[in-house]
């Protein structure tokens, strides 16, 4: 049994959250979950059953997932979780923990929000319906937004949107000019806001764009997609793919990964 269902966030949160989604799989034998590839967003994962584990260490009942390098879950027989998928950089409007600490770590929500997170988890445990769980999480996140949102950071939302949606069109020099910043100011400010360099963000975005298109469209011939995404040629893409995943595209694009992955079409396209 496999369930992978998405729910659209309320209009208030849709600027910052792409979706809520449920992922469930239950079989008789241990199976490998999809590999977690580098991305530019952040997810809050709430387990509906036993938490997953990484390197035989069980994760918290609810935690952040902010992958900037490849990672793997341990094999399981049963997986059941509700995830909140934030857009690139958006989580900083809901908590003050810098991305430099969030990246590639699993922060429990109690670590982020203390007693308020304990209260949320306690309420969620008593709530069987998924739709009501989502409403409770939304209300909680709206409260956190009202507490942590800093208007001074809004300008960087526009910058990261430009780089995310038009990564193949901009050099960093052009984008810094558009933001009325020197290249040095731009690079320093970007890393301060998002925990990685703008160049690395652009590289991950390009890679993510190709992987997502190919998996969702079940493409096996990727030449046109990689050229449209800004890769010079096939060799350029293969080198970068191997540097990120330690695999070749041929090794990664298998029926298994086409059938089960964590990519979705955006519910809030621009």
Secondary structure, 3 states (H helix, E strand, C coil): CEEEEEECCCCCCCCCEEEEEEEEEEEEEEECCCCECCCCCEEEEEECCCCCEECCEECCCEEEECCCCCECCCCEEEEEEEEEEECCCHHHHCCCCCHHHHCCCCCEHHHHHHHHHHHHHHHHHCCCCHHHHHHHHHHHHHHHHHHHCCHHHHHHHHHHHHHHHCCCCCCHHHHHHHCCCCHHHHHHHHHHHHCCCHHHHHHHHHHHHHHHHHHHHCCCCCHHHHHHCCCCCHHHHHHHHHHHHCCCHHHHCCHHHHHCCCCCCCCCCC
